[in-house]
Every structure is written in C-alpha cells, then in structure tokens.
C-alpha cells in the first residue's frame, strides 16, 4: 500500500535591511520570532534555523540581501 502525502508550500515573508547586513540572532528578534537574545541563541544552537537551505548554528551569522532564513516552516527573504 502506498501513502501519498501532500506537502503544503512554505510561506514566504520579506525582511527589508536597513544596513549592509544583520546578524541572525538580531533578525529573529526584529521579526519577533523570539523574545530575547538568549531565546535566539537557544533556537539557533538547537539547529531549528536554516540559512540559505542549510542548518546554521552561528548566532552571529551575517545576513545580507539575497539570503533567506527558515524558521518554523516560514521562509524570510532578506531584501
């Protein structure tokens, strides 16, 4: 017996940069995805965040225009 599973397309949202780059932990805080820097550190180090399709555990990762971040099945495009 085969089981077919439909996967819903992931939601995309935009984040507009106001500088040349933003750190990953600051992006999560600015988007109100986490409450504090400590919370951001935990979700990043636990591997819950992907940057450009790959799990990223560096909370200070610099994000620039063209990068995208996935957290809780939502993709945030950095513009």
PDB file with one MODEL, atoms N, CA, C and O in Angstrom:
MODEL        1
ATOM      1  N   UNK A   1       0.852  -1.169   0.000  1.00  0.00           N
ATOM      2  CA  UNK A   1       0.000   0.000   0.000  1.00  0.00           C
ATOM      3  C   UNK A   1       0.901   1.236   0.000  1.00  0.00           C
ATOM      4  O   UNK A   1       1.857   1.322   0.771  1.00  0.00           O
ATOM      5  N   UNK A   2       0.588   2.169  -0.859  1.00  0.00           N
ATOM      6  CA  UNK A   2       1.334   3.424  -0.911  1.00  0.00           C
ATOM      7  C   UNK A   2       0.512   4.520  -0.264  1.00  0.00           C
ATOM      8  O   UNK A   2      -0.708   4.585  -0.413  1.00  0.00           O
ATOM      9  N   UNK A   3       1.206   5.368   0.452  1.00  0.00           N
ATOM     10  CA  UNK A   3       0.545   6.502   1.077  1.00  0.00           C
ATOM     11  C   UNK A   3       1.063   7.762   0.414  1.00  0.00           C
ATOM     12  O   UNK A   3       2.272   7.980   0.340  1.00  0.00           O
ATOM     13  N   UNK A   4       0.159   8.584  -0.066  1.00  0.00           N
ATOM     14  CA  UNK A   4       0.547   9.842  -0.685  1.00  0.00           C
ATOM     15  C   UNK A   4       0.375  10.971   0.324  1.00  0.00           C
ATOM     16  O   UNK A   4      -0.660  11.099   0.978  1.00  0.00           O
ATOM     17  N   UNK A   5       1.406  11.773   0.427  1.00  0.00           N
ATOM     18  CA  UNK A   5       1.367  12.883   1.362  1.00  0.00           C
ATOM     19  C   UNK A   5       1.541  14.174   0.577  1.00  0.00           C
ATOM     20  O   UNK A   5       2.473  14.310  -0.216  1.00  0.00           O
ATOM     21  N   UNK A   6       0.657  15.098   0.799  1.00  0.00           N
ATOM     22  CA  UNK A   6       0.777  16.409   0.161  1.00  0.00           C
ATOM     23  C   UNK A   6       1.469  17.342   1.135  1.00  0.00           C
ATOM     24  O   UNK A   6       1.059  17.477   2.288  1.00  0.00           O
ATOM     25  N   UNK A   7       2.514  17.979   0.659  1.00  0.00           N
ATOM     26  CA  UNK A   7       3.256  18.922   1.486  1.00  0.00           C
ATOM     27  C   UNK A   7       2.853  20.327   1.078  1.00  0.00           C
ATOM     28  O   UNK A   7       2.968  20.711  -0.086  1.00  0.00           O
ATOM     29  N   UNK A   8       2.384  21.078   2.042  1.00  0.00           N
ATOM     30  CA  UNK A   8       1.951  22.448   1.761  1.00  0.00           C
ATOM     31  C   UNK A   8       3.167  23.302   1.421  1.00  0.00           C
ATOM     32  O   UNK A   8       4.225  23.143   2.029  1.00  0.00           O
ATOM     33  N   UNK A   9       3.022  24.209   0.450  1.00  0.00           N
ATOM     34  CA  UNK A   9       4.141  25.098   0.146  1.00  0.00           C
ATOM     35  C   UNK A   9       4.447  25.989   1.343  1.00  0.00           C
ATOM     36  O   UNK A   9       3.551  26.385   2.089  1.00  0.00           O
ATOM     37  N   UNK A  10       5.723  26.293   1.510  1.00  0.00           N
ATOM     38  CA  UNK A  10       6.132  27.110   2.649  1.00  0.00           C
ATOM     39  C   UNK A  10       5.800  28.571   2.388  1.00  0.00           C
ATOM     40  O   UNK A  10       5.909  29.070   1.268  1.00  0.00           O
ATOM     41  N   UNK A  11       5.398  29.229   3.447  1.00  0.00           N
ATOM     42  CA  UNK A  11       5.047  30.646   3.373  1.00  0.00           C
ATOM     43  C   UNK A  11       6.330  31.475   3.294  1.00  0.00           C
ATOM     44  O   UNK A  11       7.318  31.175   3.965  1.00  0.00           O
ATOM     45  N   UNK A  12       6.298  32.524   2.463  1.00  0.00           N
ATOM     46  CA  UNK A  12       7.441  33.429   2.322  1.00  0.00           C
ATOM     47  C   UNK A  12       7.062  34.803   2.854  1.00  0.00           C
ATOM     48  O   UNK A  12       5.967  35.303   2.600  1.00  0.00           O
ATOM     49  N   UNK A  13       7.986  35.403   3.596  1.00  0.00           N
ATOM     50  CA  UNK A  13       7.808  36.773   4.072  1.00  0.00           C
ATOM     51  C   UNK A  13       9.103  37.522   3.793  1.00  0.00           C
ATOM     52  O   UNK A  13      10.165  36.911   3.675  1.00  0.00           O
ATOM     53  N   UNK A  14       9.017  38.840   3.689  1.00  0.00           N
ATOM     54  CA  UNK A  14      10.195  39.652   3.403  1.00  0.00           C
ATOM     55  C   UNK A  14      10.676  40.400   4.630  1.00  0.00           C
ATOM     56  O   UNK A  14       9.887  40.797   5.487  1.00  0.00           O
ATOM     57  N   UNK A  15      11.983  40.586   4.698  1.00  0.00           N
ATOM     58  CA  UNK A  15      12.601  41.439   5.704  1.00  0.00           C
ATOM     59  C   UNK A  15      13.489  42.423   4.955  1.00  0.00           C
ATOM     60  O   UNK A  15      14.409  42.014   4.246  1.00  0.00           O
ATOM     61  N   UNK A  16      13.222  43.710   5.108  1.00  0.00           N
ATOM     62  CA  UNK A  16      13.984  44.756   4.415  1.00  0.00           C
ATOM     63  C   UNK A  16      15.141  45.208   5.296  1.00  0.00           C
ATOM     64  O   UNK A  16      14.936  45.663   6.421  1.00  0.00           O
ATOM     65  N   UNK A  17      16.361  45.078   4.774  1.00  0.00           N
ATOM     66  CA  UNK A  17      17.553  45.518   5.505  1.00  0.00           C
ATOM     67  C   UNK A  17      17.612  47.036   5.573  1.00  0.00           C
ATOM     68  O   UNK A  17      17.234  47.726   4.626  1.00  0.00           O
ATOM     69  N   UNK A  18      18.089  47.551   6.700  1.00  0.00           N
ATOM     70  CA  UNK A  18      18.297  48.991   6.849  1.00  0.00           C
ATOM     71  C   UNK A  18      19.784  49.312   6.881  1.00  0.00           C
ATOM     72  O   UNK A  18      20.168  50.477   6.985  1.00  0.00           O
ATOM     73  N   UNK A  19      20.630  48.275   6.791  1.00  0.00           N
ATOM     74  CA  UNK A  19      22.083  48.429   6.796  1.00  0.00           C
ATOM     75  C   UNK A  19      22.649  47.416   5.795  1.00  0.00           C
ATOM     76  O   UNK A  19      21.897  46.785   5.053  1.00  0.00           O
ATOM     77  N   UNK A  20      23.959  47.267   5.778  1.00  0.00           N
ATOM     78  CA  UNK A  20      24.581  46.315   4.856  1.00  0.00           C
ATOM     79  C   UNK A  20      24.292  44.868   5.221  1.00  0.00           C
ATOM     80  O   UNK A  20      24.220  44.006   4.345  1.00  0.00           O
ATOM     81  N   UNK A  21      24.125  44.595   6.519  1.00  0.00           N
ATOM     82  CA  UNK A  21      23.872  43.234   6.975  1.00  0.00           C
ATOM     83  C   UNK A  21      23.140  43.280   8.312  1.00  0.00           C
ATOM     84  O   UNK A  21      23.028  44.329   8.946  1.00  0.00           O
ATOM     85  N   UNK A  22      22.642  42.109   8.721  1.00  0.00           N
ATOM     86  CA  UNK A  22      22.051  41.941  10.048  1.00  0.00           C
ATOM     87  C   UNK A  22      22.485  40.573  10.556  1.00  0.00           C
ATOM     88  O   UNK A  22      22.577  39.617   9.786  1.00  0.00           O
ATOM     89  N   UNK A  23      22.751  40.486  11.852  1.00  0.00           N
ATOM     90  CA  UNK A  23      23.112  39.204  12.447  1.00  0.00           C
ATOM     91  C   UNK A  23      21.869  38.326  12.567  1.00  0.00           C
ATOM     92  O   UNK A  23      20.754  38.823  12.728  1.00  0.00           O
ATOM     93  N   UNK A  24      22.079  37.026  12.486  1.00  0.00           N
ATOM     94  CA  UNK A  24      20.969  36.075  12.534  1.00  0.00           C
ATOM     95  C   UNK A  24      20.146  36.225  13.806  1.00  0.00           C
ATOM     96  O   UNK A  24      18.917  36.236  13.739  1.00  0.00           O
ATOM     97  N   UNK A  25      20.794  36.340  14.964  1.00  0.00           N
ATOM     98  CA  UNK A  25      20.023  36.470  16.202  1.00  0.00           C
ATOM     99  C   UNK A  25      19.227  37.773  16.236  1.00  0.00           C
ATOM    100  O   UNK A  25      18.116  37.808  16.764  1.00  0.00           O
ATOM    101  N   UNK A  26      19.788  38.840  15.677  1.00  0.00           N
ATOM    102  CA  UNK A  26      19.066  40.116  15.618  1.00  0.00           C
ATOM    103  C   UNK A  26      17.869  40.041  14.671  1.00  0.00           C
ATOM    104  O   UNK A  26      16.834  40.657  14.927  1.00  0.00           O
ATOM    105  N   UNK A  27      18.008  39.291  13.581  1.00  0.00           N
ATOM    106  CA  UNK A  27      16.890  39.121  12.651  1.00  0.00           C
ATOM    107  C   UNK A  27      15.717  38.440  13.348  1.00  0.00           C
ATOM    108  O   UNK A  27      14.572  38.871  13.216  1.00  0.00           O
ATOM    109  N   UNK A  28      16.010  37.373  14.092  1.00  0.00           N
ATOM    110  CA  UNK A  28      14.942  36.661  14.800  1.00  0.00           C
ATOM    111  C   UNK A  28      14.242  37.566  15.805  1.00  0.00           C
ATOM    112  O   UNK A  28      13.024  37.499  15.971  1.00  0.00           O
ATOM    113  N   UNK A  29      15.029  38.421  16.482  1.00  0.00           N
ATOM    114  CA  UNK A  29      14.433  39.354  17.449  1.00  0.00           C
ATOM    115  C   UNK A  29      13.615  40.428  16.734  1.00  0.00           C
ATOM    116  O   UNK A  29      12.512  40.757  17.170  1.00  0.00           O
ATOM    117  N   UNK A  30      14.148  40.979  15.636  1.00  0.00           N
ATOM    118  CA  UNK A  30      13.434  42.027  14.899  1.00  0.00           C
ATOM    119  C   UNK A  30      12.111  41.526  14.318  1.00  0.00           C
ATOM    120  O   UNK A  30      11.146  42.284  14.215  1.00  0.00           O
ATOM    121  N   UNK A  31      12.071  40.267  13.944  1.00  0.00           N
ATOM    122  CA  UNK A  31      10.847  39.683  13.405  1.00  0.00           C
ATOM    123  C   UNK A  31       9.900  39.200  14.501  1.00  0.00           C
ATOM    124  O   UNK A  31       8.829  38.667  14.208  1.00  0.00           O
ATOM    125  N   UNK A  32      10.293  39.384  15.766  1.00  0.00           N
ATOM    126  CA  UNK A  32       9.511  38.937  16.925  1.00  0.00           C
ATOM    127  C   UNK A  32       9.264  37.427  16.920  1.00  0.00           C
ATOM    128  O   UNK A  32       8.225  36.957  17.384  1.00  0.00           O
ATOM    129  N   UNK A  33      10.225  36.681  16.396  1.00  0.00           N
ATOM    130  CA  UNK A  33      10.128  35.224  16.400  1.00  0.00           C
ATOM    131  C   UNK A  33      10.616  34.658  17.723  1.00  0.00           C
ATOM    132  O   UNK A  33      10.241  33.553  18.114  1.00  0.00           O
ATOM    133  N   UNK A  34      11.462  35.432  18.414  1.00  0.00           N
ATOM    134  CA  UNK A  34      11.956  35.078  19.744  1.00  0.00           C
ATOM    135  C   UNK A  34      11.801  36.303  20.628  1.00  0.00           C
ATOM    136  O   UNK A  34      11.702  37.425  20.131  1.00  0.00           O
ATOM    137  N   UNK A  35      11.779  36.091  21.932  1.00  0.00           N
ATOM    138  CA  UNK A  35      11.570  37.199  22.858  1.00  0.00           C
ATOM    139  C   UNK A  35      12.858  37.894  23.256  1.00  0.00           C
ATOM    140  O   UNK A  35      12.878  39.107  23.462  1.00  0.00           O
ATOM    141  N   UNK A  36      13.944  37.120  23.364  1.00  0.00           N
ATOM    142  CA  UNK A  36      15.198  37.679  23.850  1.00  0.00           C
ATOM    143  C   UNK A  36      16.364  37.123  23.044  1.00  0.00           C
ATOM    144  O   UNK A  36      16.211  36.184  22.262  1.00  0.00           O
ATOM    145  N   UNK A  37      17.527  37.723  23.252  1.00  0.00           N
ATOM    146  CA  UNK A  37      18.735  37.208  22.622  1.00  0.00           C
ATOM    147  C   UNK A  37      19.077  35.809  23.112  1.00  0.00           C
ATOM    148  O   UNK A  37      19.589  34.982  22.358  1.00  0.00           O
ATOM    149  N   UNK A  38      18.786  35.555  24.389  1.00  0.00           N
ATOM    150  CA  UNK A  38      19.017  34.222  24.938  1.00  0.00           C
ATOM    151  C   UNK A  38      18.151  33.172  24.277  1.00  0.00           C
ATOM    152  O   UNK A  38      18.602  32.058  24.010  1.00  0.00           O
ATOM    153  N   UNK A  39      16.909  33.531  24.015  1.00  0.00           N
ATOM    154  CA  UNK A  39      15.990  32.622  23.323  1.00  0.00           C
ATOM    155  C   UNK A  39      16.492  32.376  21.901  1.00  0.00           C
ATOM    156  O   UNK A  39      16.457  31.245  21.418  1.00  0.00           O
ATOM    157  N   UNK A  40      16.960  33.433  21.229  1.00  0.00           N
ATOM    158  CA  UNK A  40      17.512  33.300  19.876  1.00  0.00           C
ATOM    159  C   UNK A  40      18.696  32.340  19.891  1.00  0.00           C
ATOM    160  O   UNK A  40      18.808  31.475  19.022  1.00  0.00           O
ATOM    161  N   UNK A  41      19.579  32.490  20.876  1.00  0.00           N
ATOM    162  CA  UNK A  41      20.756  31.630  20.997  1.00  0.00           C
ATOM    163  C   UNK A  41      20.348  30.165  21.094  1.00  0.00           C
ATOM    164  O   UNK A  41      20.954  29.303  20.458  1.00  0.00           O
ATOM    165  N   UNK A  42      19.324  29.887  21.886  1.00  0.00           N
ATOM    166  CA  UNK A  42      18.876  28.507  22.091  1.00  0.00           C
ATOM    167  C   UNK A  42      18.331  27.900  20.799  1.00  0.00           C
ATOM    168  O   UNK A  42      18.722  26.794  20.428  1.00  0.00           O
ATOM    169  N   UNK A  43      17.430  28.610  20.109  1.00  0.00           N
ATOM    170  CA  UNK A  43      16.830  28.029  18.901  1.00  0.00           C
ATOM    171  C   UNK A  43      17.864  27.871  17.790  1.00  0.00           C
ATOM    172  O   UNK A  43      17.780  26.936  16.994  1.00  0.00           O
ATOM    173  N   UNK A  44      18.840  28.783  17.729  1.00  0.00           N
ATOM    174  CA  UNK A  44      19.888  28.673  16.707  1.00  0.00           C
ATOM    175  C   UNK A  44      20.809  27.495  17.034  1.00  0.00           C
ATOM    176  O   UNK A  44      21.091  26.674  16.161  1.00  0.00           O
ATOM    177  N   UNK A  45      21.274  27.405  18.267  1.00  0.00           N
ATOM    178  CA  UNK A  45      22.187  26.324  18.642  1.00  0.00           C
ATOM    179  C   UNK A  45      21.521  24.952  18.627  1.00  0.00           C
ATOM    180  O   UNK A  45      22.202  23.936  18.488  1.00  0.00           O
ATOM    181  N   UNK A  46      20.200  24.912  18.769  1.00  0.00           N
ATOM    182  CA  UNK A  46      19.476  23.640  18.697  1.00  0.00           C
ATOM    183  C   UNK A  46      19.216  23.201  17.254  1.00  0.00           C
ATOM    184  O   UNK A  46      18.620  22.148  17.027  1.00  0.00           O
ATOM    185  N   UNK A  47      19.663  24.008  16.269  1.00  0.00           N
ATOM    186  CA  UNK A  47      19.516  23.631  14.869  1.00  0.00           C
ATOM    187  C   UNK A  47      18.131  23.848  14.304  1.00  0.00           C
ATOM    188  O   UNK A  47      17.759  23.206  13.322  1.00  0.00           O
ATOM    189  N   UNK A  48      17.355  24.744  14.906  1.00  0.00           N
ATOM    190  CA  UNK A  48      15.987  24.984  14.449  1.00  0.00           C
ATOM    191  C   UNK A  48      15.909  26.021  13.328  1.00  0.00           C
ATOM    192  O   UNK A  48      14.830  26.268  12.789  1.00  0.00           O
ATOM    193  N   UNK A  49      17.052  26.632  12.971  1.00  0.00           N
ATOM    194  CA  UNK A  49      17.063  27.714  11.982  1.00  0.00           C
ATOM    195  C   UNK A  49      17.928  27.303  10.798  1.00  0.00           C
ATOM    196  O   UNK A  49      19.030  26.780  10.968  1.00  0.00           O
ATOM    197  N   UNK A  50      17.413  27.546   9.600  1.00  0.00           N
ATOM    198  CA  UNK A  50      18.193  27.295   8.385  1.00  0.00           C
ATOM    199  C   UNK A  50      18.494  28.623   7.707  1.00  0.00           C
ATOM    200  O   UNK A  50      17.648  29.516   7.662  1.00  0.00           O
ATOM    201  N   UNK A  51      19.706  28.744   7.183  1.00  0.00           N
ATOM    202  CA  UNK A  51      20.102  29.909   6.400  1.00  0.00           C
ATOM    203  C   UNK A  51      20.479  29.402   5.014  1.00  0.00           C
ATOM    204  O   UNK A  51      21.351  28.545   4.870  1.00  0.00           O
ATOM    205  N   UNK A  52      19.816  29.938   4.003  1.00  0.00           N
ATOM    206  CA  UNK A  52      20.052  29.533   2.613  1.00  0.00           C
ATOM    207  C   UNK A  52      19.942  28.013   2.434  1.00  0.00           C
ATOM    208  O   UNK A  52      20.706  27.405   1.684  1.00  0.00           O
ATOM    209  N   UNK A  53      18.980  27.420   3.137  1.00  0.00           N
ATOM    210  CA  UNK A  53      18.681  25.999   2.982  1.00  0.00           C
ATOM    211  C   UNK A  53      19.490  25.057   3.847  1.00  0.00           C
ATOM    212  O   UNK A  53      19.239  23.852   3.828  1.00  0.00           O
ATOM    213  N   UNK A  54      20.465  25.565   4.615  1.00  0.00           N
ATOM    214  CA  UNK A  54      21.291  24.713   5.456  1.00  0.00           C
ATOM    215  C   UNK A  54      21.160  25.114   6.917  1.00  0.00           C
ATOM    216  O   UNK A  54      21.079  26.302   7.231  1.00  0.00           O
ATOM    217  N   UNK A  55      21.139  24.132   7.809  1.00  0.00           N
ATOM    218  CA  UNK A  55      21.065  24.413   9.232  1.00  0.00           C
ATOM    219  C   UNK A  55      22.257  25.260   9.643  1.00  0.00           C
ATOM    220  O   UNK A  55      23.397  24.950   9.300  1.00  0.00           O
ATOM    221  N   UNK A  56      21.988  26.335  10.383  1.00  0.00           N
ATOM    222  CA  UNK A  56      23.035  27.248  10.818  1.00  0.00           C
ATOM    223  C   UNK A  56      23.008  27.335  12.341  1.00  0.00           C
ATOM    224  O   UNK A  56      21.960  27.584  12.936  1.00  0.00           O
ATOM    225  N   UNK A  57      24.160  27.129  12.965  1.00  0.00           N
ATOM    226  CA  UNK A  57      24.245  27.203  14.413  1.00  0.00           C
ATOM    227  C   UNK A  57      25.081  28.403  14.874  1.00  0.00           C
ATOM    228  O   UNK A  57      25.437  28.499  16.048  1.00  0.00           O
ATOM    229  N   UNK A  58      25.390  29.311  13.951  1.00  0.00           N
ATOM    230  CA  UNK A  58      26.162  30.512  14.290  1.00  0.00           C
ATOM    231  C   UNK A  58      25.203  31.680  14.510  1.00  0.00           C
ATOM    232  O   UNK A  58      24.644  32.210  13.549  1.00  0.00           O
ATOM    233  N   UNK A  59      25.009  32.082  15.752  1.00  0.00           N
ATOM    234  CA  UNK A  59      24.043  33.146  16.021  1.00  0.00           C
ATOM    235  C   UNK A  59      24.504  34.495  15.489  1.00  0.00           C
ATOM    236  O   UNK A  59      23.672  35.375  15.271  1.00  0.00           O
ATOM    237  N   UNK A  60      25.798  34.686  15.274  1.00  0.00           N
ATOM    238  CA  UNK A  60      26.317  35.940  14.742  1.00  0.00           C
ATOM    239  C   UNK A  60      26.456  35.943  13.230  1.00  0.00           C
ATOM    240  O   UNK A  60      27.068  36.854  12.672  1.00  0.00           O
ATOM    241  N   UNK A  61      25.901  34.944  12.557  1.00  0.00           N
ATOM    242  CA  UNK A  61      25.976  34.841  11.100  1.00  0.00           C
ATOM    243  C   UNK A  61      25.452  36.127  10.476  1.00  0.00           C
ATOM    244  O   UNK A  61      24.345  36.565  10.788  1.00  0.00           O
ATOM    245  N   UNK A  62      26.247  36.733   9.593  1.00  0.00           N
ATOM    246  CA  UNK A  62      25.837  37.972   8.938  1.00  0.00           C
ATOM    247  C   UNK A  62      24.971  37.642   7.735  1.00  0.00           C
ATOM    248  O   UNK A  62      25.364  36.874   6.856  1.00  0.00           O
ATOM    249  N   UNK A  63      23.788  38.234   7.711  1.00  0.00           N
ATOM    250  CA  UNK A  63      22.854  38.030   6.604  1.00  0.00           C
ATOM    251  C   UNK A  63      22.836  39.281   5.744  1.00  0.00           C
ATOM    252  O   UNK A  63      22.773  40.401   6.252  1.00  0.00           O
ATOM    253  N   UNK A  64      22.889  39.078   4.451  1.00  0.00           N
ATOM    254  CA  UNK A  64      22.878  40.191   3.506  1.00  0.00           C
ATOM    255  C   UNK A  64      21.729  40.007   2.529  1.00  0.00           C
ATOM    256  O   UNK A  64      21.088  38.957   2.502  1.00  0.00           O
ATOM    257  N   UNK A  65      21.476  41.024   1.735  1.00  0.00           N
ATOM    258  CA  UNK A  65      20.413  40.966   0.737  1.00  0.00           C
ATOM    259  C   UNK A  65      20.605  39.740  -0.151  1.00  0.00           C
ATOM    260  O   UNK A  65      21.704  39.489  -0.644  1.00  0.00           O
ATOM    261  N   UNK A  66      19.543  38.987  -0.349  1.00  0.00           N
ATOM    262  CA  UNK A  66      19.591  37.780  -1.158  1.00  0.00           C
ATOM    263  C   UNK A  66      19.602  36.505  -0.323  1.00  0.00           C
ATOM    264  O   UNK A  66      19.305  35.428  -0.841  1.00  0.00           O
ATOM    265  N   UNK A  67      19.941  36.611   0.966  1.00  0.00           N
ATOM    266  CA  UNK A  67      19.904  35.449   1.848  1.00  0.00           C
ATOM    267  C   UNK A  67      18.458  35.161   2.248  1.00  0.00           C
ATOM    268  O   UNK A  67      17.594  36.033   2.160  1.00  0.00           O
ATOM    269  N   UNK A  68      18.211  33.938   2.683  1.00  0.00           N
ATOM    270  CA  UNK A  68      16.896  33.618   3.233  1.00  0.00           C
ATOM    271  C   UNK A  68      17.055  32.734   4.458  1.00  0.00           C
ATOM    272  O   UNK A  68      17.975  31.922   4.552  1.00  0.00           O
ATOM    273  N   UNK A  69      16.135  32.915   5.389  1.00  0.00           N
ATOM    274  CA  UNK A  69      16.163  32.214   6.668  1.00  0.00           C
ATOM    275  C   UNK A  69      14.857  31.453   6.828  1.00  0.00           C
ATOM    276  O   UNK A  69      13.785  31.991   6.553  1.00  0.00           O
ATOM    277  N   UNK A  70      14.943  30.206   7.270  1.00  0.00           N
ATOM    278  CA  UNK A  70      13.741  29.417   7.523  1.00  0.00           C
ATOM    279  C   UNK A  70      13.654  29.100   9.010  1.00  0.00           C
ATOM    280  O   UNK A  70      14.597  28.586   9.611  1.00  0.00           O
ATOM    281  N   UNK A  71      12.515  29.414   9.579  1.00  0.00           N
ATOM    282  CA  UNK A  71      12.262  29.114  10.986  1.00  0.00           C
ATOM    283  C   UNK A  71      10.790  28.795  11.139  1.00  0.00           C
ATOM    284  O   UNK A  71       9.934  29.552  10.681  1.00  0.00           O
ATOM    285  N   UNK A  72      10.493  27.685  11.778  1.00  0.00           N
ATOM    286  CA  UNK A  72       9.122  27.221  11.998  1.00  0.00           C
ATOM    287  C   UNK A  72       8.319  27.184  10.700  1.00  0.00           C
ATOM    288  O   UNK A  72       7.180  27.648  10.648  1.00  0.00           O
ATOM    289  N   UNK A  73       8.925  26.627   9.658  1.00  0.00           N
ATOM    290  CA  UNK A  73       8.295  26.384   8.357  1.00  0.00           C
ATOM    291  C   UNK A  73       7.895  27.648   7.598  1.00  0.00           C
ATOM    292  O   UNK A  73       7.056  27.591   6.699  1.00  0.00           O
ATOM    293  N   UNK A  74       8.480  28.774   7.950  1.00  0.00           N
ATOM    294  CA  UNK A  74       8.261  30.024   7.219  1.00  0.00           C
ATOM    295  C   UNK A  74       9.616  30.506   6.735  1.00  0.00           C
ATOM    296  O   UNK A  74      10.591  30.495   7.485  1.00  0.00           O
ATOM    297  N   UNK A  75       9.674  30.929   5.480  1.00  0.00           N
ATOM    298  CA  UNK A  75      10.923  31.430   4.893  1.00  0.00           C
ATOM    299  C   UNK A  75      10.873  32.953   4.872  1.00  0.00           C
ATOM    300  O   UNK A  75       9.915  33.557   4.390  1.00  0.00           O
ATOM    301  N   UNK A  76      11.926  33.552   5.405  1.00  0.00           N
ATOM    302  CA  UNK A  76      12.054  35.004   5.449  1.00  0.00           C
ATOM    303  C   UNK A  76      13.140  35.416   4.462  1.00  0.00           C
ATOM    304  O   UNK A  76      14.312  35.088   4.646  1.00  0.00           O
ATOM    305  N   UNK A  77      12.744  36.139   3.411  1.00  0.00           N
ATOM    306  CA  UNK A  77      13.676  36.606   2.395  1.00  0.00           C
ATOM    307  C   UNK A  77      14.251  37.935   2.820  1.00  0.00           C
ATOM    308  O   UNK A  77      13.511  38.882   3.087  1.00  0.00           O
ATOM    309  N   UNK A  78      15.578  38.013   2.887  1.00  0.00           N
ATOM    310  CA  UNK A  78      16.251  39.258   3.267  1.00  0.00           C
ATOM    311  C   UNK A  78      16.451  40.072   2.004  1.00  0.00           C
ATOM    312  O   UNK A  78      17.075  39.607   1.049  1.00  0.00           O
ATOM    313  N   UNK A  79      15.924  41.282   2.000  1.00  0.00           N
ATOM    314  CA  UNK A  79      15.998  42.158   0.807  1.00  0.00           C
ATOM    315  C   UNK A  79      16.790  43.392   1.103  1.00  0.00           C
ATOM    316  O   UNK A  79      16.959  44.241   0.227  1.00  0.00           O
TER     317      UNK A  79
ENDMDL
END
